[in-house]
Amino acid sequence: MAHRLSQIATRTGDDGTTGLGDGSRVPKDHLRVQAMGDVDELNSTLGVLLCEPLPDQVRKLLVDIQHELFNLGGELSIPGYALLKDEAVLSLDAALAEHNAALPRLQEFILPGGTRSAALAHVGRTVARRAERTVIALVNTEPDAVRAAPRLYLNRLSDLLFVLARVLNRANLDGLGGDDVYWHSTRMQASPG
């Protein structure tokens, strides 16, 4: 990753290929490129979430995650290169345990909604799941394509974003928070007893 972009419109991708960090070229619909795009979209989604009022601790955590996602994208862009550290996964585990411990136990399924910040965290969660599926698809076609850390990181991150959505619904920074939005199953309501 020694080269920095000095020209954005290179026109080298006009033939439907794109360059990877190691200089090789692959089709733009290659699973590796799709995984890179999904991780980039996830990072951008967190950028939108960071535009919202957030508790300071959550804001710092999300900024740290953005940097790790950039590392993850860099690793995906250079086949055989390790950039995302195993400690990044452990950091998500710790954040997940800390934030989940402060929440009431779930009794029902919840809908993605509530406050705007919580809804955006749910969008991030779904993008993280898609990125994880794409990385898994890449590994299924090329077993040595990606180390375990990126897959584990995306799995933990989607869980953490679910938990953070619940945290943000309770943060009440915009006067609208308070609780999760619970799913009401008409089938469950109609069943006796």
SVG drawing of the C-alpha trace seen along z (x, -y; Angstrom):
<svg xmlns="http://www.w3.org/2000/svg" viewBox="-57 -16 62 40">
<polyline fill="none" stroke="black" stroke-width="0.4" points="0.0,0.0 2.9,-2.3 1.0,-4.1 -1.3,-7.0 -4.0,-8.1 -3.0,-11.3 -5.4,-10.8 -8.9,-9.5 -10.2,-9.0 -7.5,-6.7 -9.8,-5.1 -7.9,-1.8 -11.2,-0.2 -13.0,-1.0 -12.5,2.6 -14.5,3.9 -11.4,4.8 -9.9,3.2 -6.5,3.2 -5.8,4.9 -3.2,3.7 -0.6,6.2 -0.9,4.8 -3.0,7.7 -6.2,7.0 -9.5,8.8 -13.0,8.4 -15.0,5.8 -17.6,8.4 -15.0,10.7 -16.0,11.8 -12.9,10.1 -14.0,6.8 -17.5,7.3 -16.2,8.0 -14.1,4.8 -17.2,2.9 -19.4,4.2 -16.8,3.3 -16.5,-0.2 -20.3,-0.6 -20.3,0.5 -17.6,-2.0 -19.6,-4.7 -22.8,-3.7 -20.9,-4.1 -19.8,-7.5 -23.5,-8.5 -24.2,-7.2 -21.3,-9.3 -23.2,-12.4 -25.9,-11.8 -25.8,-12.8 -24.1,-9.9 -22.8,-9.1 -19.0,-9.9 -18.1,-6.3 -20.1,-5.0 -18.7,-7.7 -15.1,-6.8 -15.9,-3.1 -17.3,-3.7 -14.4,-5.8 -12.0,-3.0 -14.1,-0.6 -13.9,-2.7 -10.1,-2.5 -10.3,1.2 -12.7,1.5 -10.2,-0.4 -7.5,2.1 -9.9,4.9 -10.5,3.4 -6.8,3.1 -6.3,6.7 -9.0,7.7 -7.3,5.6 -3.9,7.3 -4.2,11.1 -2.1,12.9 -1.5,9.8 -2.5,9.5 -3.5,6.1 -6.4,6.6 -4.9,7.7 -6.5,10.5 -6.7,8.0 -9.3,6.1 -11.7,9.0 -11.0,9.2 -11.7,5.5 -15.1,6.0 -15.8,8.9 -15.0,6.7 -17.2,3.8 -20.0,6.3 -19.8,7.7 -19.6,4.3 -22.6,2.7 -24.7,5.8 -24.3,6.1 -26.0,2.7 -29.1,3.8 -32.3,5.5 -32.6,9.1 -34.6,9.4 -38.0,11.0 -39.3,10.4 -37.9,9.9 -37.2,6.2 -37.7,4.2 -35.0,2.1 -36.1,-1.4 -36.6,-3.7 -34.3,-6.7 -32.6,-7.7 -29.2,-6.7 -30.5,-3.3 -32.1,-2.8 -28.8,-3.7 -26.9,-1.2 -29.4,1.5 -28.6,0.5 -24.9,0.9 -25.7,4.3 -27.3,5.5 -24.5,4.3 -22.0,6.0 -23.9,9.3 -23.8,8.9 -20.1,8.1 -19.6,11.2 -21.5,13.4 -19.4,12.0 -16.2,12.8 -17.4,16.3 -18.4,16.8 -14.9,15.7 -13.3,18.2 -15.6,20.9 -14.3,20.3 -10.7,19.6 -10.0,21.3 -6.8,19.4 -8.2,16.0 -8.8,14.5 -7.6,15.2 -10.1,15.9 -9.8,12.5 -11.8,10.5 -14.7,13.0 -14.7,13.0 -14.5,9.2 -17.5,8.8 -19.5,11.4 -18.8,9.7 -19.4,6.2 -22.9,7.1 -23.7,8.4 -22.2,5.2 -24.2,2.9 -27.4,4.7 -26.4,4.1 -25.4,0.5 -28.8,-0.1 -30.4,1.0 -28.0,-1.3 -28.8,-4.2 -32.6,-3.7 -32.1,-4.2 -29.6,-7.1 -32.4,-9.5 -30.0,-12.2 -32.7,-13.5 -35.6,-13.3 -37.1,-10.3 -35.4,-7.4 -36.5,-5.0 -36.9,-1.5 -36.6,1.0 -39.4,1.3 -40.9,4.7 -42.3,7.0 -45.9,7.9 -46.8,11.2 -50.4,11.4 -50.1,15.2 -48.8,15.1 -51.4,12.7 -54.2,14.8 -53.0,18.0 -54.8,19.0 -53.1,18.6"/>
</svg>
